[in-house]
Amino acid sequence: MVTAIEVKPEIKVERLEVNDPTFNTGSVKTARATLRNPTTKQFTYAVELYLGAGKATTSGVGSITIPAGGSQLVDFTVTMPTAEATYPVYLDVWVDTELIAHYRATEDVVIVIAPAIEIGPITWV
């Protein structure tokens, strides 16, 4: 009799890169994560990067297939929130409906409103 061995899905977030974590409100930025499948089976993962526990902004849910023992760079594009604050960065990974990883980045994102001014035409009165 042959016994089947079930391989449970796993994922390792090896690195989540954001060069300078201070951004202007409304700017569009990309974070890059290295995800590794440490199992002996290929899996398709649903992934989402978001700021703040209440998801002040999100990359949306994407899908990535990683072969057994393989790793992949994954880019997450996010429009920064309009409120000045410091936001923790989270990355969630699911297989089917099971959350298999809830990762918090080591650096938070700081959202600022940079000083600006618009000057209209100069007229003599």
N, CA, C and O atoms as CSV, one atom per row, in Angstrom:
chain,resi,resn,atom,element,x,y,z
A,1,MET,N,N,0.837,-1.170,0.000
A,1,MET,CA,C,0.000,0.000,0.000
A,1,MET,C,C,0.892,1.248,0.000
A,1,MET,O,O,1.852,1.343,0.765
A,2,VAL,N,N,0.554,2.191,-0.869
A,2,VAL,CA,C,1.302,3.443,-0.953
A,2,VAL,C,C,0.550,4.508,-0.166
A,2,VAL,O,O,-0.656,4.688,-0.339
A,3,THR,N,N,1.259,5.195,0.679
A,3,THR,CA,C,0.655,6.244,1.480
A,3,THR,C,C,1.053,7.590,0.893
A,3,THR,O,O,2.237,7.870,0.703
A,4,ALA,N,N,0.062,8.416,0.609
A,4,ALA,CA,C,0.331,9.752,0.072
A,4,ALA,C,C,0.767,10.676,1.199
A,4,ALA,O,O,0.223,10.647,2.303
A,5,ILE,N,N,1.752,11.484,0.891
A,5,ILE,CA,C,2.220,12.467,1.861
A,5,ILE,C,C,1.697,13.831,1.433
A,5,ILE,O,O,1.967,14.298,0.327
A,6,GLU,N,N,0.957,14.448,2.311
A,6,GLU,CA,C,0.413,15.775,2.013
A,6,GLU,C,C,1.477,16.832,2.307
A,6,GLU,O,O,2.070,16.855,3.386
A,7,VAL,N,N,1.703,17.699,1.332
A,7,VAL,CA,C,2.647,18.797,1.519
A,7,VAL,C,C,1.840,20.044,1.812
A,7,VAL,O,O,1.072,20.513,0.972
A,8,LYS,N,N,2.016,20.572,2.995
A,8,LYS,CA,C,1.292,21.786,3.379
A,8,LYS,C,C,1.995,22.995,2.774
A,8,LYS,O,O,3.224,23.051,2.733
A,9,PRO,N,N,1.203,23.973,2.301
A,9,PRO,CA,C,1.810,25.166,1.726
A,9,PRO,C,C,2.541,25.983,2.785
A,9,PRO,O,O,2.068,26.130,3.912
A,10,GLU,N,N,3.694,26.508,2.405
A,10,GLU,CA,C,4.478,27.397,3.252
A,10,GLU,C,C,5.029,28.506,2.372
A,10,GLU,O,O,5.074,28.380,1.148
A,11,ILE,N,N,5.441,29.577,2.998
A,11,ILE,CA,C,6.099,30.671,2.282
A,11,ILE,C,C,7.059,31.336,3.255
A,11,ILE,O,O,6.774,31.436,4.449
A,12,LYS,N,N,8.184,31.786,2.750
A,12,LYS,CA,C,9.150,32.548,3.549
A,12,LYS,C,C,9.328,33.899,2.876
A,12,LYS,O,O,9.659,33.972,1.693
A,13,VAL,N,N,9.106,34.968,3.634
A,13,VAL,CA,C,9.387,36.304,3.131
A,13,VAL,C,C,10.828,36.582,3.506
A,13,VAL,O,O,11.147,36.823,4.670
A,14,GLU,N,N,11.704,36.546,2.496
A,14,GLU,CA,C,13.124,36.700,2.767
A,14,GLU,C,C,13.537,38.160,2.892
A,14,GLU,O,O,14.473,38.488,3.621
A,15,ARG,N,N,12.830,39.040,2.174
A,15,ARG,CA,C,13.203,40.446,2.225
A,15,ARG,C,C,12.054,41.272,1.666
A,15,ARG,O,O,11.408,40.875,0.697
A,16,LEU,N,N,11.804,42.418,2.280
A,16,LEU,CA,C,10.821,43.378,1.785
A,16,LEU,C,C,11.548,44.696,1.689
A,16,LEU,O,O,11.939,45.267,2.708
A,17,GLU,N,N,11.739,45.197,0.457
A,17,GLU,CA,C,12.561,46.379,0.222
A,17,GLU,C,C,11.721,47.621,-0.034
A,17,GLU,O,O,10.794,47.606,-0.844
A,18,VAL,N,N,12.057,48.683,0.661
A,18,VAL,CA,C,11.556,50.017,0.374
A,18,VAL,C,C,12.746,50.930,0.628
A,18,VAL,O,O,13.250,50.987,1.749
A,19,ASN,N,N,13.204,51.648,-0.403
A,19,ASN,CA,C,14.441,52.417,-0.273
A,19,ASN,C,C,14.389,53.495,0.795
A,19,ASN,O,O,15.186,53.445,1.732
A,20,ASP,N,N,13.501,54.456,0.704
A,20,ASP,CA,C,13.357,55.512,1.696
A,20,ASP,C,C,11.909,55.502,2.128
A,20,ASP,O,O,11.035,55.835,1.328
A,21,PRO,N,N,11.623,55.133,3.362
A,21,PRO,CA,C,10.229,54.942,3.752
A,21,PRO,C,C,9.457,56.221,4.095
A,21,PRO,O,O,8.442,56.152,4.788
A,22,THR,N,N,9.918,57.384,3.624
A,22,THR,CA,C,9.166,58.626,3.813
A,22,THR,C,C,8.651,59.076,2.457
A,22,THR,O,O,9.432,59.323,1.538
A,23,PHE,N,N,7.310,59.185,2.336
A,23,PHE,CA,C,6.691,59.489,1.052
A,23,PHE,C,C,5.688,60.626,1.182
A,23,PHE,O,O,5.135,60.873,2.253
A,24,ASN,N,N,5.468,61.308,0.069
A,24,ASN,CA,C,4.433,62.341,0.008
A,24,ASN,C,C,3.056,61.690,-0.133
A,24,ASN,O,O,2.920,60.610,-0.709
A,25,THR,N,N,2.045,62.366,0.401
A,25,THR,CA,C,0.682,61.868,0.265
A,25,THR,C,C,0.330,61.736,-1.213
A,25,THR,O,O,0.711,62.575,-2.028
A,26,GLY,N,N,-0.386,60.696,-1.542
A,26,GLY,CA,C,-0.864,60.490,-2.908
A,26,GLY,C,C,0.175,60.016,-3.903
A,26,GLY,O,O,-0.162,59.752,-5.057
A,27,SER,N,N,1.441,59.899,-3.486
A,27,SER,CA,C,2.459,59.427,-4.426
A,27,SER,C,C,2.312,57.921,-4.651
A,27,SER,O,O,1.788,57.204,-3.799
A,28,VAL,N,N,2.774,57.462,-5.793
A,28,VAL,CA,C,2.699,56.038,-6.128
A,28,VAL,C,C,4.091,55.446,-5.957
A,28,VAL,O,O,5.050,55.928,-6.561
A,29,LYS,N,N,4.206,54.412,-5.145
A,29,LYS,CA,C,5.488,53.781,-4.837
A,29,LYS,C,C,5.392,52.275,-5.031
A,29,LYS,O,O,4.304,51.698,-5.013
A,30,THR,N,N,6.549,51.653,-5.217
A,30,THR,CA,C,6.618,50.206,-5.390
A,30,THR,C,C,7.526,49.599,-4.333
A,30,THR,O,O,8.663,50.036,-4.154
A,31,ALA,N,N,7.023,48.596,-3.636
A,31,ALA,CA,C,7.812,47.809,-2.688
A,31,ALA,C,C,8.106,46.473,-3.350
A,31,ALA,O,O,7.292,45.962,-4.118
A,32,ARG,N,N,9.261,45.915,-3.056
A,32,ARG,CA,C,9.657,44.625,-3.642
A,32,ARG,C,C,9.940,43.635,-2.523
A,32,ARG,O,O,10.660,43.940,-1.572
A,33,ALA,N,N,9.368,42.453,-2.650
A,33,ALA,CA,C,9.591,41.390,-1.669
A,33,ALA,C,C,10.163,40.168,-2.365
A,33,ALA,O,O,9.814,39.868,-3.507
A,34,THR,N,N,11.041,39.469,-1.672
A,34,THR,CA,C,11.529,38.181,-2.143
A,34,THR,C,C,10.767,37.105,-1.378
A,34,THR,O,O,10.863,37.010,-0.155
A,35,LEU,N,N,10.006,36.294,-2.119
A,35,LEU,CA,C,9.221,35.220,-1.521
A,35,LEU,C,C,9.834,33.884,-1.921
A,35,LEU,O,O,10.213,33.683,-3.075
A,36,ARG,N,N,9.928,32.976,-0.955
A,36,ARG,CA,C,10.516,31.665,-1.221
A,36,ARG,C,C,9.551,30.577,-0.788
A,36,ARG,O,O,8.967,30.639,0.294
A,37,ASN,N,N,9.393,29.580,-1.649
A,37,ASN,CA,C,8.583,28.401,-1.353
A,37,ASN,C,C,9.530,27.328,-0.821
A,37,ASN,O,O,10.273,26.725,-1.596
A,38,PRO,N,N,9.516,27.080,0.493
A,38,PRO,CA,C,10.466,26.114,1.065
A,38,PRO,C,C,9.994,24.661,0.989
A,38,PRO,O,O,10.623,23.777,1.571
A,39,THR,N,N,8.897,24.410,0.278
A,39,THR,CA,C,8.339,23.051,0.243
A,39,THR,C,C,8.847,22.276,-0.976
A,39,THR,O,O,9.613,22.792,-1.790
A,40,THR,N,N,8.405,21.049,-1.073
A,40,THR,CA,C,8.765,20.178,-2.195
A,40,THR,C,C,7.669,20.132,-3.252
A,40,THR,O,O,7.645,19.227,-4.087
A,41,LYS,N,N,6.762,21.105,-3.218
A,41,LYS,CA,C,5.645,21.145,-4.148
A,41,LYS,C,C,5.420,22.583,-4.611
A,41,LYS,O,O,5.590,23.520,-3.831
A,42,GLN,N,N,5.041,22.758,-5.868
A,42,GLN,CA,C,4.701,24.081,-6.393
A,42,GLN,C,C,3.360,24.537,-5.833
A,42,GLN,O,O,2.415,23.754,-5.734
A,43,PHE,N,N,3.290,25.837,-5.462
A,43,PHE,CA,C,2.035,26.410,-4.978
A,43,PHE,C,C,1.763,27.739,-5.669
A,43,PHE,O,O,2.684,28.442,-6.086
A,44,THR,N,N,0.479,28.068,-5.783
A,44,THR,CA,C,0.056,29.385,-6.237
A,44,THR,C,C,-0.444,30.132,-5.007
A,44,THR,O,O,-1.335,29.674,-4.292
A,45,TYR,N,N,0.158,31.295,-4.785
A,45,TYR,CA,C,-0.124,32.089,-3.596
A,45,TYR,C,C,-0.895,33.351,-3.978
A,45,TYR,O,O,-0.652,33.932,-5.036
A,46,ALA,N,N,-1.813,33.770,-3.128
A,46,ALA,CA,C,-2.451,35.090,-3.239
A,46,ALA,C,C,-1.686,35.996,-2.284
A,46,ALA,O,O,-1.462,35.631,-1.130
A,47,VAL,N,N,-1.284,37.176,-2.754
A,47,VAL,CA,C,-0.449,38.069,-1.951
A,47,VAL,C,C,-1.045,39.476,-1.942
A,47,VAL,O,O,-1.604,39.933,-2.939
A,48,GLU,N,N,-0.915,40.154,-0.796
A,48,GLU,CA,C,-1.382,41.535,-0.677
A,48,GLU,C,C,-0.486,42.291,0.289
A,48,GLU,O,O,-0.228,41.835,1.403
A,49,LEU,N,N,-0.015,43.452,-0.151
A,49,LEU,CA,C,0.751,44.350,0.696
A,49,LEU,C,C,-0.149,45.528,1.054
A,49,LEU,O,O,-0.849,46.059,0.192
A,50,TYR,N,N,-0.134,45.934,2.311
A,50,TYR,CA,C,-0.972,47.065,2.718
A,50,TYR,C,C,-0.320,47.830,3.856
A,50,TYR,O,O,0.562,47.323,4.550
A,51,LEU,N,N,-0.783,49.080,4.031
A,51,LEU,CA,C,-0.275,49.951,5.084
A,51,LEU,C,C,-1.319,50.085,6.180
A,51,LEU,O,O,-2.482,50.379,5.905
A,52,GLY,N,N,-0.907,49.872,7.412
A,52,GLY,CA,C,-1.797,50.007,8.559
A,52,GLY,C,C,-2.706,48.811,8.719
A,52,GLY,O,O,-3.105,48.181,7.740
A,53,ALA,N,N,-3.033,48.502,9.969
A,53,ALA,CA,C,-3.891,47.355,10.244
A,53,ALA,C,C,-5.272,47.519,9.612
A,53,ALA,O,O,-5.921,46.527,9.278
A,54,GLY,N,N,-5.723,48.754,9.448
A,54,GLY,CA,C,-7.023,49.014,8.829
A,54,GLY,C,C,-6.951,49.153,7.319
A,54,GLY,O,O,-7.932,49.549,6.689
A,55,LYS,N,N,-5.809,48.834,6.728
A,55,LYS,CA,C,-5.582,48.912,5.283
A,55,LYS,C,C,-5.871,50.315,4.747
A,55,LYS,O,O,-6.777,50.512,3.937
A,56,ALA,N,N,-5.075,51.292,5.220
A,56,ALA,CA,C,-5.202,52.664,4.738
A,56,ALA,C,C,-4.992,52.727,3.230
A,56,ALA,O,O,-5.559,53.584,2.552
A,57,THR,N,N,-4.184,51.827,2.715
A,57,THR,CA,C,-3.999,51.643,1.273
A,57,THR,C,C,-3.503,50.228,1.047
A,57,THR,O,O,-2.899,49.625,1.934
A,58,THR,N,N,-3.758,49.698,-0.140
A,58,THR,CA,C,-3.389,48.317,-0.434
A,58,THR,C,C,-2.926,48.181,-1.879
A,58,THR,O,O,-3.306,48.965,-2.749
A,59,SER,N,N,-2.115,47.188,-2.107
A,59,SER,CA,C,-1.680,46.867,-3.468
A,59,SER,C,C,-2.779,46.137,-4.232
A,59,SER,O,O,-2.714,46.000,-5.454
A,60,GLY,N,N,-3.793,45.669,-3.497
A,60,GLY,CA,C,-4.760,44.753,-4.086
A,60,GLY,C,C,-4.192,43.349,-3.996
A,60,GLY,O,O,-3.005,43.170,-3.724
A,61,VAL,N,N,-5.018,42.377,-4.219
A,61,VAL,CA,C,-4.579,40.986,-4.117
A,61,VAL,C,C,-4.092,40.527,-5.481
A,61,VAL,O,O,-4.788,40.650,-6.489
A,62,GLY,N,N,-2.871,39.991,-5.484
A,62,GLY,CA,C,-2.293,39.439,-6.706
A,62,GLY,C,C,-2.040,37.960,-6.537
A,62,GLY,O,O,-2.239,37.406,-5.456
A,63,SER,N,N,-1.600,37.320,-7.608
A,63,SER,CA,C,-1.355,35.879,-7.588
A,63,SER,C,C,0.047,35.597,-8.109
A,63,SER,O,O,0.492,36.202,-9.085
A,64,ILE,N,N,0.737,34.675,-7.452
A,64,ILE,CA,C,2.095,34.310,-7.855
A,64,ILE,C,C,2.267,32.801,-7.672
A,64,ILE,O,O,1.887,32.244,-6.642
A,65,THR,N,N,2.838,32.157,-8.672
A,65,THR,CA,C,3.125,30.727,-8.586
A,65,THR,C,C,4.626,30.553,-8.428
A,65,THR,O,O,5.410,31.072,-9.222
A,66,ILE,N,N,5.021,29.813,-7.388
A,66,ILE,CA,C,6.439,29.592,-7.110
A,66,ILE,C,C,6.685,28.091,-7.082
A,66,ILE,O,O,6.022,27.365,-6.341
A,67,PRO,N,N,7.644,27.617,-7.892
A,67,PRO,CA,C,7.926,26.188,-7.914
A,67,PRO,C,C,8.534,25.703,-6.596
A,67,PRO,O,O,8.992,26.503,-5.780
A,68,ALA,N,N,8.531,24.406,-6.402
A,68,ALA,CA,C,9.108,23.794,-5.204
A,68,ALA,C,C,10.544,24.261,-5.011
A,68,ALA,O,O,11.364,24.167,-5.925
A,69,GLY,N,N,10.842,24.766,-3.817
A,69,GLY,CA,C,12.198,25.203,-3.493
A,69,GLY,C,C,12.619,26.496,-4.172
A,69,GLY,O,O,13.755,26.937,-3.999
A,70,GLY,N,N,11.734,27.108,-4.937
A,70,GLY,CA,C,12.086,28.310,-5.691
A,70,GLY,C,C,11.788,29.593,-4.944
A,70,GLY,O,O,11.129,29.594,-3.904
A,71,SER,N,N,12.292,30.693,-5.503
A,71,SER,CA,C,11.990,32.005,-4.946
A,71,SER,C,C,11.682,32.963,-6.087
A,71,SER,O,O,12.040,32.716,-7.239
A,72,GLN,N,N,11.017,34.050,-5.751
A,72,GLN,CA,C,10.599,35.007,-6.773
A,72,GLN,C,C,10.560,36.404,-6.175
A,72,GLN,O,O,10.148,36.592,-5.030
A,73,LEU,N,N,10.998,37.390,-6.972
A,73,LEU,CA,C,10.828,38.785,-6.602
A,73,LEU,C,C,9.415,39.196,-6.986
A,73,LEU,O,O,8.955,38.898,-8.088
A,74,VAL,N,N,8.724,39.883,-6.074
A,74,VAL,CA,C,7.356,40.320,-6.329
A,74,VAL,C,C,7.282,41.814,-6.038
A,74,VAL,O,O,7.661,42.258,-4.955
A,75,ASP,N,N,6.791,42.591,-7.009
A,75,ASP,CA,C,6.622,44.032,-6.841
A,75,ASP,C,C,5.181,44.340,-6.459
A,75,ASP,O,O,4.241,43.759,-7.002
A,76,PHE,N,N,5.023,45.263,-5.518
A,76,PHE,CA,C,3.717,45.708,-5.049
A,76,PHE,C,C,3.627,47.218,-5.230
A,76,PHE,O,O,4.382,47.962,-4.604
A,77,THR,N,N,2.718,47.676,-6.076
A,77,THR,CA,C,2.545,49.104,-6.316
A,77,THR,C,C,1.391,49.619,-5.459
A,77,THR,O,O,0.301,49.047,-5.439
A,78,VAL,N,N,1.665,50.723,-4.748
A,78,VAL,CA,C,0.705,51.260,-3.791
A,78,VAL,C,C,0.643,52.782,-3.932
A,78,VAL,O,O,1.676,53.442,-4.049
A,79,THR,N,N,-0.570,53.333,-3.920
A,79,THR,CA,C,-0.755,54.780,-3.842
A,79,THR,C,C,-0.810,55.155,-2.374
A,79,THR,O,O,-1.626,54.622,-1.621
A,80,MET,N,N,0.054,56.069,-1.967
A,80,MET,CA,C,0.161,56.428,-0.555
A,80,MET,C,C,-1.109,57.134,-0.065
A,80,MET,O,O,-1.762,57.856,-0.819
A,81,PRO,N,N,-1.448,56.911,1.221
A,81,PRO,CA,C,-2.636,57.540,1.795
A,81,PRO,C,C,-2.524,59.071,1.794
A,81,PRO,O,O,-1.436,59.623,1.626
A,82,THR,N,N,-3.656,59.742,1.982
A,82,THR,CA,C,-3.665,61.205,1.989
A,82,THR,C,C,-3.476,61.780,3.388
A,82,THR,O,O,-3.287,62.988,3.531
A,83,ALA,N,N,-3.521,60.952,4.413
A,83,ALA,CA,C,-3.352,61.422,5.793
A,83,ALA,C,C,-1.902,61.261,6.249
A,83,ALA,O,O,-1.302,60.198,6.086
A,84,GLU,N,N,-1.347,62.338,6.827
A,84,GLU,CA,C,-0.007,62.251,7.402
A,84,GLU,C,C,-0.047,61.308,8.603
A,84,GLU,O,O,-0.877,61.460,9.500
A,85,ALA,N,N,0.845,60.353,8.605
A,85,ALA,CA,C,0.919,59.399,9.717
A,85,ALA,C,C,2.082,58.450,9.463
A,85,ALA,O,O,2.711,58.475,8.405
A,86,THR,N,N,2.349,57.622,10.449
A,86,THR,CA,C,3.308,56.532,10.313
A,86,THR,C,C,2.508,55.243,10.235
A,86,THR,O,O,1.682,54.956,11.101
A,87,TYR,N,N,2.766,54.467,9.183
A,87,TYR,CA,C,1.984,53.255,8.925
A,87,TYR,C,C,2.890,52.029,8.944
A,87,TYR,O,O,3.917,52.018,8.265
A,88,PRO,N,N,2.530,50.988,9.711
A,88,PRO,CA,C,3.243,49.723,9.578
A,88,PRO,C,C,2.915,49.099,8.224
A,88,PRO,O,O,1.823,49.293,7.688
A,89,VAL,N,N,3.863,48.356,7.683
A,89,VAL,CA,C,3.702,47.705,6.374
A,89,VAL,C,C,3.501,46.212,6.606
A,89,VAL,O,O,4.290,45.566,7.296
A,90,TYR,N,N,2.426,45.670,6.017
A,90,TYR,CA,C,2.096,44.257,6.171
A,90,TYR,C,C,2.048,43.571,4.817
A,90,TYR,O,O,1.698,44.180,3.807
A,91,LEU,N,N,2.405,42.297,4.813
A,91,LEU,CA,C,2.286,41.450,3.632
A,91,LEU,C,C,1.592,40.170,4.066
A,91,LEU,O,O,2.097,39.431,4.912
A,92,ASP,N,N,0.421,39.915,3.474
A,92,ASP,CA,C,-0.329,38.690,3.767
A,92,ASP,C,C,-0.241,37.756,2.572
A,92,ASP,O,O,-0.252,38.190,1.420
A,93,VAL,N,N,-0.152,36.458,2.871
A,93,VAL,CA,C,-0.066,35.437,1.831
A,93,VAL,C,C,-1.061,34.329,2.153
A,93,VAL,O,O,-1.100,33.811,3.269
A,94,TRP,N,N,-1.865,33.975,1.150
A,94,TRP,CA,C,-2.858,32.912,1.286
A,94,TRP,C,C,-2.614,31.832,0.244
A,94,TRP,O,O,-2.033,32.082,-0.813
A,95,VAL,N,N,-3.067,30.631,0.563
A,95,VAL,CA,C,-3.237,29.559,-0.409
A,95,VAL,C,C,-4.682,29.133,-0.249
A,95,VAL,O,O,-5.117,28.718,0.825
A,96,ASP,N,N,-5.415,29.246,-1.348
A,96,ASP,CA,C,-6.873,29.071,-1.312
A,96,ASP,C,C,-7.434,30.097,-0.329
A,96,ASP,O,O,-7.242,31.298,-0.521
A,97,THR,N,N,-8.121,29.647,0.717
A,97,THR,CA,C,-8.679,30.593,1.682
A,97,THR,C,C,-7.897,30.612,2.993
A,97,THR,O,O,-8.313,31.261,3.953
A,98,GLU,N,N,-6.774,29.909,3.038
A,98,GLU,CA,C,-5.990,29.807,4.269
A,98,GLU,C,C,-4.863,30.847,4.281
A,98,GLU,O,O,-4.009,30.863,3.394
A,99,LEU,N,N,-4.876,31.711,5.300
A,99,LEU,CA,C,-3.791,32.668,5.504
A,99,LEU,C,C,-2.598,31.895,6.048
A,99,LEU,O,O,-2.659,31.348,7.149
A,100,ILE,N,N,-1.501,31.848,5.269
A,100,ILE,CA,C,-0.345,31.072,5.713
A,100,ILE,C,C,0.797,31.957,6.210
A,100,ILE,O,O,1.733,31.463,6.839
A,101,ALA,N,N,0.728,33.274,5.930
A,101,ALA,CA,C,1.759,34.184,6.428
A,101,ALA,C,C,1.180,35.573,6.594
A,101,ALA,O,O,0.464,36.071,5.725
A,102,HIS,N,N,1.496,36.191,7.714
A,102,HIS,CA,C,1.156,37.597,7.993
A,102,HIS,C,C,2.481,38.219,8.424
A,102,HIS,O,O,2.918,38.048,9.562
A,103,TYR,N,N,3.110,38.937,7.506
A,103,TYR,CA,C,4.454,39.452,7.711
A,103,TYR,C,C,4.409,40.956,7.933
A,103,TYR,O,O,3.720,41.669,7.203
A,104,ARG,N,N,5.132,41.443,8.929
A,104,ARG,CA,C,5.267,42.878,9.155
A,104,ARG,C,C,6.690,43.285,8.806
A,104,ARG,O,O,7.655,42.694,9.291
A,105,ALA,N,N,6.808,44.306,7.955
A,105,ALA,CA,C,8.127,44.794,7.545
A,105,ALA,C,C,8.857,45.397,8.753
A,105,ALA,O,O,8.230,45.803,9.732
A,106,THR,N,N,10.169,45.447,8.669
A,106,THR,CA,C,10.962,45.983,9.771
A,106,THR,C,C,10.896,47.502,9.833
A,106,THR,O,O,11.135,48.079,10.894
A,107,GLU,N,N,10.577,48.168,8.720
A,107,GLU,CA,C,10.464,49.623,8.703
A,107,GLU,C,C,9.037,50.045,8.388
A,107,GLU,O,O,8.387,49.484,7.506
A,108,ASP,N,N,8.564,51.041,9.125
A,108,ASP,CA,C,7.254,51.624,8.846
A,108,ASP,C,C,7.391,52.654,7.723
A,108,ASP,O,O,8.493,53.115,7.424
A,109,VAL,N,N,6.273,53.004,7.112
A,109,VAL,CA,C,6.226,54.048,6.097
A,109,VAL,C,C,5.699,55.317,6.758
A,109,VAL,O,O,4.709,55.284,7.489
A,110,VAL,N,N,6.373,56.438,6.491
A,110,VAL,CA,C,5.961,57.731,7.025
A,110,VAL,C,C,5.393,58.544,5.870
A,110,VAL,O,O,6.059,58.738,4.853
A,111,ILE,N,N,4.168,59.016,6.028
A,111,ILE,CA,C,3.516,59.824,5.005
A,111,ILE,C,C,3.545,61.281,5.462
A,111,ILE,O,O,3.139,61.603,6.579
A,112,VAL,N,N,4.032,62.152,4.581
A,112,VAL,CA,C,4.136,63.579,4.891
A,112,VAL,C,C,3.470,64.397,3.790
A,112,VAL,O,O,3.315,63.943,2.656
A,113,ILE,N,N,3.089,65.596,4.152
A,113,ILE,CA,C,2.628,66.553,3.160
A,113,ILE,C,C,3.772,67.552,3.001
A,113,ILE,O,O,4.054,68.341,3.902
A,114,ALA,N,N,4.419,67.505,1.847
A,114,ALA,CA,C,5.559,68.384,1.590
A,114,ALA,C,C,5.066,69.804,1.347
A,114,ALA,O,O,4.008,69.997,0.749
A,115,PRO,N,N,5.829,70.807,1.806
A,115,PRO,CA,C,5.420,72.179,1.538
A,115,PRO,C,C,5.418,72.455,0.036
A,115,PRO,O,O,6.288,71.986,-0.698
A,116,ALA,N,N,4.438,73.215,-0.397
A,116,ALA,CA,C,4.341,73.575,-1.809
A,116,ALA,C,C,3.607,74.899,-1.917
A,116,ALA,O,O,2.905,75.310,-0.994
A,117,ILE,N,N,3.771,75.546,-3.029
A,117,ILE,CA,C,3.041,76.783,-3.303
A,117,ILE,C,C,2.895,76.916,-4.804
A,117,ILE,O,O,3.784,76.534,-5.565
A,118,GLU,N,N,1.776,77.456,-5.217
A,118,GLU,CA,C,1.559,77.752,-6.630
A,118,GLU,C,C,1.489,79.263,-6.781
A,118,GLU,O,O,0.753,79.925,-6.049
A,119,ILE,N,N,2.234,79.806,-7.704
A,119,ILE,CA,C,2.253,81.252,-7.935
A,119,ILE,C,C,1.588,81.542,-9.259
A,119,ILE,O,O,1.979,81.017,-10.301
A,120,GLY,N,N,0.582,82.384,-9.200
A,120,GLY,CA,C,-0.114,82.782,-10.419
A,120,GLY,C,C,0.669,83.883,-11.121
A,120,GLY,O,O,1.785,84.200,-10.711
A,121,PRO,N,N,0.117,84.456,-12.145
A,121,PRO,CA,C,0.830,85.511,-12.844
A,121,PRO,C,C,1.010,86.740,-11.949
A,121,PRO,O,O,0.140,87.061,-11.139
A,122,ILE,N,N,2.120,87.405,-12.102
A,122,ILE,CA,C,2.369,88.638,-11.352
A,122,ILE,C,C,1.837,89.797,-12.211
A,122,ILE,O,O,2.196,89.936,-13.380
A,123,THR,N,N,0.979,90.619,-11.607
A,123,THR,CA,C,0.417,91.771,-12.318
A,123,THR,C,C,0.692,93.027,-11.535
A,123,THR,O,O,0.873,92.979,-10.319
A,124,TRP,N,N,0.726,94.146,-12.218
A,124,TRP,CA,C,0.896,95.456,-11.587
A,124,TRP,C,C,-0.483,96.058,-11.409
A,124,TRP,O,O,-1.297,96.053,-12.333
A,125,VAL,N,N,-0.740,96.569,-10.234
A,125,VAL,CA,C,-2.046,97.188,-9.988
A,125,VAL,C,C,-1.898,98.677,-9.690
A,125,VAL,O,O,-2.894,99.362,-9.457
